[in-house]
Amino acid sequence: MGNLRLSEEAELSAVALKGILQYDSTLKIITAKVANGENQKLSNVGEYKNYIINGAFAINQRIAVALTTFTGSATVRQITIDRWGHTTGNITSPQFQQVDSSSAVETNLQARYYGLYKQITNSAKICVSQVLEGKSCLSLRGKRVRLSIKLKKTVGADKTICIGLVQLTSAGTIDTLPATFISAFNGAGVDPTFGTNLSLINPDSDKLRNATNGTTKLNCAITSVWQKFSGVFNLPTNFKNLVVVIFSNDVLAVNDDLAITECKLSLGTDDLEWEDEEFEHELLNCQRYFQKTFQYSVVPVQNAGLIGSAKGLVTFIGAVALASNIFHRFVNVMRIIPTITLFNPSVANASMRRYTATATDQTATVTANIGDGSLEITATGDALGVVGDKVAIHLTANAEL
């Protein structure tokens, strides 16, 4: 089939050729080659989807909004804000903060939030990462994709930060990353050594924005002003999972930080502008991997109060096994059967709480029949409990990759 030639709204004999419609057999969409030689997509299906969840660090179910210190790991991904993992070359006191820019507009920033990673006490290289579930990214096998991320620093000297894509190779098991995500951070200017069956995907040398090609990653020279760094990757045809990685090429000095937002992985080579996902939609995406009974703004902790807790009833009088029962259904189906952590809503322990009349902890609190959509929680009653008394407990459900 030949090309369909387009002209301006005039007699064909009076105007020059303005565009040619073409079929892109790789992306399987129609494109328009315009007068300046660029290919522009006509389809808005697929290529505008962001394969990264919580790319603007807007959803935060797990960690305090303020700058928070946590115990680091040099080998595994520790989840900070939803879907984003952190690994550090020196485990002493890394910090994280979800920053809300709504009250103080920042130049070149379109998203409301960003994640701020800070290394205190000791200098270190760090790696921030997100694992894309196989069911979400296998459709990208053999395709060209664009990775775009905005970066800046607020403290310390300008430095080079690397962004890239790691594949779980065909030798791995889908949705099962090795226990050791990074086996060695190595020195300044050297890529981290990733775990078994994990390897960096080389970026293409063309279509770069602000970044330079570092062979195995994109090198980004960050300053105190937000910049968008992006490049194109030709993905292997047989990967099992993709991991978005942001790692320091230079060693971060004590108190240096790294700000990250507007992370987008899209089909095709177009350098697309950032668009926020609707909050409710992004929250549901995150709840496939992590859910809680606490109010959205409450960090999971014991003795947080009854509001939002899972509730049930006492079904037998007195200190009888399985007398207290709670059935809890998750907001939506989780990725796999999750790991459950329990929190007493009224005191500092993990027991179910009877809160009718004389409030009393129940004993032998256990979970049962955990599925990807619901679970049961049972406990032994107390001497004063009667049929119909109300019981409650908070919980988190973790199915993160």
N, C-alpha and C positions, 0 to 999 in steps of 0.2 A: 504494500500500500504506500502511495506517495505522501509527501508532506502537504498539509493544508496551509496555504499561504494567506496571511492576513494583511489587510491594508487599512488605512484610515478611512473615515466615512466620506468617501469621494469617489469619482470615477477612477477605475483601476489604472487607466492610462495616464492619470494626472499625478499620481503619488508614487513614492519609492516604497520598496518592500519594507514593512515594519516588524514583521515577526513570522515565525514558523512554529507550528505545533508539532511536537515530537513525542513519541512514546519511549519512556525510560524503562527498558526491560529489566534493569536491576531493582529499581524502586517500584516498578509496576504501576506507574502513574503517568499522566500526560503533563508535559512541560511546554513552556513557550520560550523559544529562543528569540530574544528581543534584539533591537538594532545594535546595542552595545556588546552583543555576544554572550550576555549572561543567560543562564537557564533559570526560569522562574516557574515554580510549581503552580498548577491550577487546582489541584486537589487539596482539600483541607482535612482529609481523613488520614490519621496515622502519623503524619510527619509533625503535627503540632502537639502530639502527646508527649508529656514529660515522663520518661521511664524512671526517674528518680522520685522517690516519695519524700515529702517534707523538704523539698529543695531550698526553701527559704527559711528553714528553722522556725516555722510558725507554730508547730504542734509540740507542746512540751508537757507530757503527762508524768515525767519521772523525777525531775530534778528542780531544785529551787531556781527562781528567776534570777536572784542575785548571784554575784560571783561566788562559786562554790568550789571548795577544795575536795578532791577525792584521791583515793589511793590508786596510783597508776599501774599499768602492766606493760612490760617490754615485749610481750609475746602475743597476747590475746587482745581482741577487740572488746573494750569496755563501753557499753552503751551509755551515752550521756543523754542528750535530747533524743526524741523518737527517731529511730532508724539509723542514727549516726553513731559509729563506733570510734573509740580513741585508743591509740597505742603510743607509748612514749619510750624513747631510748633511756630515760632515767625516771624511775618510778616515784621519785620523791615529789609529792605534792603538786601535781598538775591541777589546773583550775578550768572551770567552764562557766560561761554566762550566756543566757539568752537576752540579747539586747533589743529593746523596743525603741525604734527611731522615730516614732510618731510625733513626739514632742519637740524633737530637734532634727530638722530636715538635714540629710547628709547628701552632699554633691554626688551625682551619678548613681544614687541608690533608688531603686524602684520598689523593692520589697520593704515591708514594714519592719521585719525582724532580721537579725543575723546571729550567728553563733560566734562567740569569742573564746578562743582557746589560749591559755596562758601557762607558761612553764615557770614555776617559782622555785626558789631554793637552789636548784642546780640547772645548768645548761643542758640542753637535750635536743635531739631530732624528734619530731612527732609525725604521726600519720593519722589522718581522719578518713574514715571509710564508710561506705554503704554497700551492702551485698544486695544485688538484685535477684529476686527469686526466679527460679528457672521458668515457671509458668508465665512470668511477666516479660522475660527477655529472650527466650529461645526463638521467637519470631524474627529477631534481629540477626540471626546467623547469616553470614555471608553478605551482610548489608553494610553500607557506609552510614555512619552516624556522626553527629556533632556533639561534642561535650563542651559546655559553656559554664563557667563559674566566675563569680565576682569575688575579688580578694582585696584586702588591705591590711595594714598593721596600724596600731595606735601608739605603740611604744617601741623604742629601739631603732636600730639602723635599718635602712632599706635592705631587702634580702631576696633571694631566689626561692620561690616555692614551686613545687612540681605538681601537676595534675595529670591524671591518666586513668587508664582502664586496665584492670587485672582480670585475666580469665581463669576460671577453674577449668583446666584442660579436660580433654576427652578421657584421660586416665582417671579422673576423679569421679566421685559419686554426686549426682545432682543434689543441690540444696544441703550438702554436707561439707562444710569447710574443714580443713585440718585443724587440730587442736591448737597448733602453733601457727598463728597468722603471719607473724614476722619472726624469723629465727635470728636475724642480726640487722641492726640499723646501719652499720658500717659508718665510715667517716664522712666528713663534708664532701659534697660533690659526687658521692657514690650512692647508687640506688640501694634501698633496703633489700635484704634477701627475704623473699616471701616464702611461705610454707610449701609443703609438698603439693605438687600439681597446680601451683599458682604461678602465673607468669604474666609480666607486663606485655601489653599489645602495643606494637609500634604505631605511632601516629603517622598520618600522611604528611608530606612536606609542603603541601599547598593549602590554601584557604585558611591560613592562620590569622588570628586576631590578637594583637598585643603579645602573644606568646612566641617563643622560638622552639624549633624542633630539637629535642634532646635525645633523639633516636628511640628511646624506650618510653618517653613521657614528654609533656610540654613544659618548658621552663618559663616561669612567670616572674618577672621582676616587679615585686610589689613595693608600694610606697604608702604614704598616709592618706592617699586619695583612692577611692574605689575605682577599680578598673575591671572591665570584662575581659577574661582570657578564654579563648576557645580554639578548637581545632577539630579536624576530622579524623576518624579512625575507620579503617576497613576491617570489619570483624571477621574472625575465623568462622569456618562453616561447621565446626564441631565442638564449640565450647559448651560447658554445662551451666556455668553461672558467670555473671559479670560483677566486678567489684569496682565501684568508683573510688579512687584514692586521691588524697591531697596530702602530700608529704613535704617536709622541709629538706631542701637540698643543702642549705647551710644549717649549722647548729644554732638553735635559738639560745641566745644569751639569757641569763637570769632576768626574769620579768618581761622578756619579749613576748609578744602575743601575735595571734593570727586571727583575722576576722573573715568569715566565710558566709556567703549567701547566694541566692539566685542560681542554684545549681540545676542545670538542665541537660538531659541526654535525649536527643531527638533524632528521629529517622531522617536521613538525607543530609545534605551539606549546607542547607540554608542557615545563615546566622540569624536566628529568630530573636525577637525581643522578648523580654521576660513578661509573663502574665501569671499573677497569683491564682492558685486553685481556690475554689470556695472552701471556707474553713470546714464546713460540715463534711464535704467530700474528702478533704485531706485527712481529717480526723478519722473517718471510717477506714481509709486506707491504712493508717497507722494502727488501728485497733485490730487489724488482722494479725498483728505481731505482738501487741501489748494492750491489755485492758486492765481497768481498775474499777473498784466500787466507789472510791473517793470522789468528791467534787473535782471537776477538771483542774482547778487551780490549787488543789491540796496535794502536796507531796506525800506519797504513801508512808505512813508512820503509825506506830501504835498510839492509842489514846487520842485519836483525832476527832472523836465524836460520832454520834449515830447517823448524821445526815449522809445519805447515799449508801449506807451499809446494806449488805444482803441480810434479809430478815426471814424469820420462820417462827415456828410454834413449838411449845412443849406438848408432847403427845402422851406422856406417862407421868404419873405422880411420883415425886421423890427422886432419890439418887439411883436411878435405873439406867442401865446402859442403853444408848440410842434413844433416850427420852426426848432429846432436843434435836430438831431437824430443820435444815435450811435447803431449799432447792434454788439454785441460781442459774439463770440462762444468760449467756454472753450477748453482747450487743450485736455482734455478727459472728459468722463462723471464723474461727481462727485458723492460722496456716497449718498447724499440727495440734495434737493434744498438748496443751500448755503445761508449764511448770507453775504450780500454785503456791503462793505465799500468803499466810493468814495473819491478820492483825486484830487484836482486841480493840473495839472502838472506845472503851472506857478506861482501861488501865494498861500498864506496860507489859503485856504478854501476848501470846498468840491464841488464847482461849476464846471460845464462844461466850457471849455475855447474855445472861437473862436480865432484861431491863424492866420487867413488870414488877410492881411493888418493891420489895427489897432486892435491889440489883445485886446479882451474884454471878461469879464466873462458873461456867460449866467445865467439867473435867473431860479428859480423854477426847479432845476435839480432833476429828480426822476428816479427811476428804474421801469421797468414794465415787465410783462411776464417772470419772472425769472423761469427757469427750471434747471434741473441738467446738461444741456448741453449748454445753452445760455441764454442771457437776452437782453433787450432793455434799453437804457438810453435816456431820452428826456429832453428838456429844452425850456424855453421861450427865444426867440432871443433878440437881442439888436437892437437899432435904426439904426445902421450902417450896419447890416448884410444883405448880398444879397445871392440869391440862388447860391449854389455851393461853398460858403465859407466852409473852413474846421474847424471842432471842435474836441476836444480831452478831454479825462479824464483818470485817472488811477483808478484801483480798485483792491480790494482783495476779494476773494470768500472763505468762511470758512465753511467746512462741517465736522469739526473734531468731534470725539466722546468725 
